[in-house]
Amino acid sequence: MHLEPLASFAILLAVILILPICFERLRLPGLLGLLLAGVVLGEHGLQVLSNESETIRLLSGIGVIYLLFVSGLEIDLAQFQATRSRSAGFGMLTFAIPMAMGIGVGRLFSFDWNASVLIGSLFASHTLLAYPIISRLGVITNEAVTITIGATIFTDVGALLVLAICVGINKGSFSALSLMSLLLSLLIYSALVFFGMNWVGRAVFQRSSEEAVQFLFVLLAVFSAALGAELIGVEKIVGAFLAGLAVNGLVSEGPVKEKILFVGNVLFIPIFFVDIGLLIDLPAFARSIGSLGLTLAIVGGLITSKFLAAFCAQLLYRYSWREGITMWSLSLPQVAATLAATFVGYREGMLTEGVLNSVIVLMLVTSTLGPLITAQAAAGLIPQVEPAEDLLEHDLASSPEARLTVVVPVYNPSTQHDLIHLGALLTGRGLGDLMPLAIAPAQAHLDIPELENAFQRSQALLSRAVGLGQEFGATVQPLLRIDDDIAQGISRASREQQASLIVLGWSGKTGLQTKLFGSLIEQVLWSAHCPVAVTRLLSSPDQIRKILVPIEIPDREALLALQFAAKLAQANQASITLLHVITPAVSVEREAWIEERFNGLTAQIQEPAQVKLICSKDVVGAIVQQAQNSDLVILRASRRRTGSLGEVRLGELTAPILAQLHCSVVMLGEPHHHVVV
């Protein structure tokens, strides 16, 4: 069946929208739904889509480039720098041992040396699918975890370079001179991409703060790097991965990176997985899996070799068995680089359909098994963190003598009363200064009526805020600012006034208005120099008597939440309960460490706080149950892409907790330079 390009694109969008959601509700990987859609709609199924279609080839080609670009972009270079020698050591082990195993599997099944080496490179890389799990458990700072994350840069770069060499050998006559020429070209090209693109990118980012310009530069960088790789005879995904490393530090964890990842994860990468499904001949797939030999060899060889590499590293660096198992499970999943390289090898005729099918099975097995093992093993690890007494950096003026400066933007009249009241409680009795802030949108000409009208509206909001603040007994210093961007205006004014805290209101409702305010909150969270409190107040702030602070990890952000709770408790004579839910998988050592750590945190604040540790498999349910008798719950607003409600970025557990709470909520976000994730 021949379809118009627009019809093919519409079908792809429908598949991407519907199937992953359906499969995830069945507790199956969403990617499996995309693969099956390709099988059903492809030439070996209903013949609705074809991988020979120009539309599919273009979008899938962009998808595979984007997949490897995102892999490079997601590597944490800062963590790699922290333990680069041991990361290099484990990277070599988890590259070389699986590589040797893969070559052995290839030779065992009568592949030539070039194809066998390519199969070995498929074993060598890994994808950090379990990163959200170790992030939520707070064990990223554990050295065994850190070096496994750092090793990713060695395995992925090494695997892609091997792929480039194998494809280069396959395309032409092989000789020592051609190999040296290819390696030299790769070296020069890699240096140009990594250092040249980084240098140009810094110049662009310094000269323009517009997200659109930065976003377009990053897209130009990745596709230019991919094109450059093809010009020197190297596969384009190598260039895409190097481009990801080159712009990694530029985009950091900011909003530009969010948009880059959003476009890739929502559109292009899913289309690539649908295209993989189009290549699968279901009867041939059943026959190749039915023979079991090659599939078992690839799956078993990968699992065994990754275990041997982790075991050797465990012995070499004297880690515990739990750390060794965590290293193995983190390095086990094979998705991004493995599937992309397999696709290239199959397209070049170097790998058979049986290898392609076996790698798909490998992807499904390891992407399920790895995170499951990580969740069990990493739950007992003890993070390597700074002492509780060293966490204080006066984020919320921890000493009684220090003065708070609380900025309260007054852009929404419906929330203004309670926000000013909350700010007054935090700064009352001479503890600090309350600064209501109004932003008048800038215009090209400063004498036009529109600006004058905006000025008058802002002055009216400030006048009401000053009256409320004085009524609540606060020292009020109103601020009026003209700025071309409201979120940036809030952040800039707060920085100029050396604010200790920004308090924003959030209704928690869905719809267009919430989307707009959510976007504003998100931008302030990203750009602010100080902590930001996003509040949903269901009752008057002075009625808060019981404060619950659920804490996953006893880190700096936990102390920030305790400091905020202590300031409010001092004003209202309220009680504070610090809650931590222990899952059954947690070891006795980690449980003792958590209790000791939490007691150390409570000693850093001026108000008494009860530490409550409860054991439950249902973390969200346990927190919601404990919150039933509370007036306020203080949660964490994360800067990572671990969940969302409206446009506010939330922690992995925050969104489902927030949806079930029936009391006031404050979501605290730390300034970007303090976040360690």
HELIX and SHEET records of a PDB file:
HELIX    1   1 PRO A    5  ARG A   25  1                                  21    
HELIX    2   2 GLY A   30  LEU A   41  1                                  12    
HELIX    3   3 GLU A   54  GLU A   74  1                                  21    
HELIX    4   4 LEU A   77  ALA A   82  1                                   6    
HELIX    5   5 ARG A   84  LEU A  108  1                                  25    
HELIX    6   6 TRP A  113  ALA A  124  1                                  12    
HELIX    7   7 TYR A  131  LEU A  137  1                                   7    
HELIX    8   8 GLU A  143  LYS A  171  1                                  29    
HELIX    9   9 ALA A  176  ALA A  191  1                                  16    
HELIX   10  10 LEU A  192  GLY A  196  3                                   5    
HELIX   11  11 MET A  197  ARG A  207  1                                  11    
HELIX   12  12 GLU A  211  LEU A  231  1                                  21    
HELIX   13  13 LYS A  236  VAL A  251  1                                  16    
HELIX   14  14 PRO A  255  VAL A  263  1                                   9    
HELIX   15  15 GLY A  264  PHE A  268  3                                   5    
HELIX   16  16 ILE A  269  LEU A  279  1                                  11    
HELIX   17  17 LEU A  282  SER A  291  1                                  10    
HELIX   18  18 GLY A  293  TYR A  317  1                                  25    
HELIX   19  19 TRP A  321  LEU A  330  1                                  10    
HELIX   20  20 ALA A  336  ARG A  347  1                                  12    
HELIX   21  21 GLU A  353  ALA A  377  1                                  25    
HELIX   22  22 ALA A  378  GLY A  380  5                                   3    
HELIX   23  23 ALA A  388  ASP A  390  5                                   3    
HELIX   24  24 PRO A  413  THR A  427  1                                  15    
HELIX   25  25 PRO A  449  GLU A  471  1                                  23    
HELIX   26  26 ILE A  486  GLU A  496  1                                  11    
HELIX   27  27 LEU A  512  SER A  527  1                                  16    
HELIX   28  28 PRO A  541  GLN A  543  5                                   3    
HELIX   29  29 ARG A  556  ASN A  572  1                                  17    
HELIX   30  30 VAL A  588  THR A  602  1                                  15    
HELIX   31  31 VAL A  619  GLN A  626  1                                   8    
HELIX   32  32 ALA A  627  ASN A  629  5                                   3    
HELIX   33  33 THR A  654  GLN A  660  1                                   7    
HELIX   34  34 HIS A  672  HIS A  674  5                                   3    
SHEET    1   A10 THR A 475  VAL A 476  0                                        
SHEET    2   A10 GLY A 432  PRO A 441  1                                        
SHEET    3   A10 LEU A 404  PRO A 409  1                                        
SHEET    4   A10 LEU A 501  GLY A 505  1                                        
SHEET    5   A10 VAL A 532  ARG A 536  1                                        
SHEET    6   A10 SER A 664  GLY A 669 -1                                        
SHEET    7   A10 LEU A 632  ARG A 636  1                                        
SHEET    8   A10 LYS A 546  PRO A 550  1                                        
SHEET    9   A10 SER A 575  ILE A 582  1                                        
SHEET   10   A10 GLN A 610  CYS A 615  1                                        
SHEET    1   B 3 THR A 475  VAL A 476  0                                        
SHEET    2   B 3 GLY A 432  PRO A 441  1                                        
SHEET    3   B 3 LEU A 479  ASP A 483  1                                        
SHEET    1   C 2 SER A 644  LEU A 645  0                                        
SHEET    2   C 2 VAL A 648  ARG A 649 -1                                        
END                                                                             
